[in-house]
Amino acid sequence: MSNNKLEINKNKYNINLKFYFFLKHLVKVKLTDTQTKNILEKISLYNKVNFDEKLKNITDFLEDNLKDGSDKKNKILLIFSEINNNKDFNLFLFSLKLYSIKDLLLQEAKTKNLFDISKLDKLNPLSLEYDKITTYSPYSTRVNGALLSLLFFNKLENNESIFLSKTSDLFIRELSKQALSLKKYGVEPNQIFMLMFNESINQSIISDSGSNYEDRIKSTLIKTGLKSENIHKMHDKNNTSTEFDFFFELSGKTYGIGAKRTLRERYKQFIKTTQMSKLDVMIEITLGTDVRKNIAEAIVKHGVFLFVADEVYDEKVFLKKIKGVYPSRDFNLKTLRNLNKL
């Protein structure tokens, strides 16, 4: 039996490690656009001279133009201390150009997420569509960034046009030549760039699993006309193990609301509370994706009104036949007042 081990060529590993080192430390340096442009100009100016002269003149330029003892100066000089030959220099130059367009790709990666978020004000906060957008929001930029990076380097290696302006197109075509040249040495541009790019994405977005479901319900209550200061969270006096996510008074009657994106077994605890609670109206709000006929019937049987996402209510025919179950679009002041009369 042949022994097929996963093994990475040492030279390929080393050059990709250095490539990542350059990219990672360029991000740490945080060069301004002007500083990046000036370094590129100096490299171009001395590109035809021998390696030692080229390295000396560029490091001298950095020494003279960056503040002594500054963190930025120390970090950029650390990068240049790892440039040992022309191959390293070409790798650094490629890294610097990728760094210079990183923010363009990052902004493009964030655009789809921003577009999705912009649609929220037209959606019911208690709908499945709203929930999906907010839940997937922190992952959207990362996934879009990864796919954009793959697309970018595929086009780069195929010397295809990416940007609209002629100047940008010429820049990318030159970058394409460098990418193909470095791949001969085992450089994997997309994989290594994505390591750095993903870290930049993580730093640029707020890691949030979507807007809090309770916040969305509270905002809906406020939109119905209730005042924020009159909406509270409280434990049931007769069953302190159960907490009402929202408690308020309306037209002299008391209301308690339990809010969970999914029901699972939590509805049983809420039903237990209804048997001891002296509230006038008790409501369970959920997306309803896991609601079954027997669960819905058990909830309303114990005097609890159930609100589910519009999409679930419209899809599951049995919900329409159960008195006391409502779509979230009916979660308004008129319905809340009428519940006390039922």
Salt bridges, closest charged atoms under 4 A:
GLU41 OE2 - LYS37 NZ 3.31
ASP60 OD2 - LYS56 NZ 2.85
GLU63 OE1 - LYS73 NZ 3.05
ASP68 OD1 - LYS73 NZ 2.39
ASP71 OD2 - LYS75 NZ 2.86
ASP88 OD2 - LYS18 NZ 3.05
ASP103 OD1 - LYS102 NZ 2.82
ASP116 OD2 - LYS112 NZ 3.26
ASP116 OD1 - LYS119 NZ 3.58
ASP131 OD1 - ARG216 NH1 3.03
ASP131 OD2 - ARG261 NH2 2.49
GLU157 OE2 - LYS183 NZ 3.69
GLU160 OE1 - LYS155 NZ 3.31
ASP169 OD2 - ARG173 NE 3.20
GLU188 OE2 - LYS12 NZ 2.83
GLU188 OE1 - LYS183 NZ 3.64
GLU199 OE1 - LYS24 NZ 2.69
GLU214 OE1 - LYS233 NZ 3.18
GLU243 OE2 - HIS235 NE2 3.68
GLU265 OE1 - LYS268 NZ 2.78
GLU297 OE2 - LYS293 NZ 2.77
ASP310 OD1 - ARG329 NH1 3.67
ASP314 OD1 - ARG329 NH2 2.83
